[in-house]
Amino acid sequence: MPVIAEVDMTFSERLHELKDASGLSWDEIARRAGLSMNSMNDYAHRGKVPSAIVLFKLAEGIGVSCDSFKLQARTPRLQPA
């Protein structure tokens, strides 16, 4: 049986948490990260997961390390084959 790990939150949810903690607006984060608002909306509201390069830009834009985006895995569950 394959083991499926579940995460406690999505990338988008974590991005929202970091944005709220920073006190920055989506516009400001996009500007600082060098991203368009359309791209910012993809990550913040449409469930898109960024590439490593974009993740680095987002971290810089918010003023956090890339490690801040790590998602914690819940206890894995077994899924029947």
N, C-alpha and C positions, 0 to 999 in steps of 0.2 A: 504494500500500500504506500503510495507517495505521501510525503508529509507536506502539508500546506501551511505556511506561516502567514498569519494575518497581522496587519499593522493596526495600531490603535487609531491612527488618523491618516488622512490622505495628504499628499504634498500640498494641495491647495489649502487644506485646513491649517497645516503647519505654517504656510506662507502668511495666512491671515493672522495667526498668533504673533509671528515675528513682526509683521507690519504694525499691529496694534501696540506691541511693546515698544516699538521704535517711535511711535507718535507721528510718523511720516504718512503722507497721502500716497495713493497709488500713483498719481502723476509724478510726485517727487521721486519715488522709488524708481519708476520707469526712466525718468530723466537721468538720475544718478547712475543707473545701470546701463544706460545707452540703448534702451529698448523702446519700441513703439508702444502706445497704449493698447493697440490690438494684441500684440504679443503678451503684454502684461495681463490683459484680460484672459488670454488663453490659459495662463498658469494660475491666475487667481480665481477664476470663475468657471472655466470650461474643462477643468480636469486634466489639462495637458501637463506632462512631466517634462521638465527641461533637460537639455543636454548638459554635460559637465561644464562646458564653457558658459552657458547661460546661467547655470546654478552659481558659478563663481561670480558672474556679473550681478546677479540678484543679491548675493551675500554682500558684495561690496556696496551695492546701492542701499541696502538696509543698515550696513555697518556692523555685520556679524561675520563669524567664520562659517565656512561651508559645513563644518560639523554641526552647526545649529540646526541644519535641515535634516539631520538624521532622524529617521522614523523608528520608533521602538516597536519591535515585534512582540505580539502576544504569544502565549503558549501555543506551539504548533498543534494542529489537529490532524488526525489521519483521515485521508479521503480514500474511499474504496476505489480500486482500479477499474 
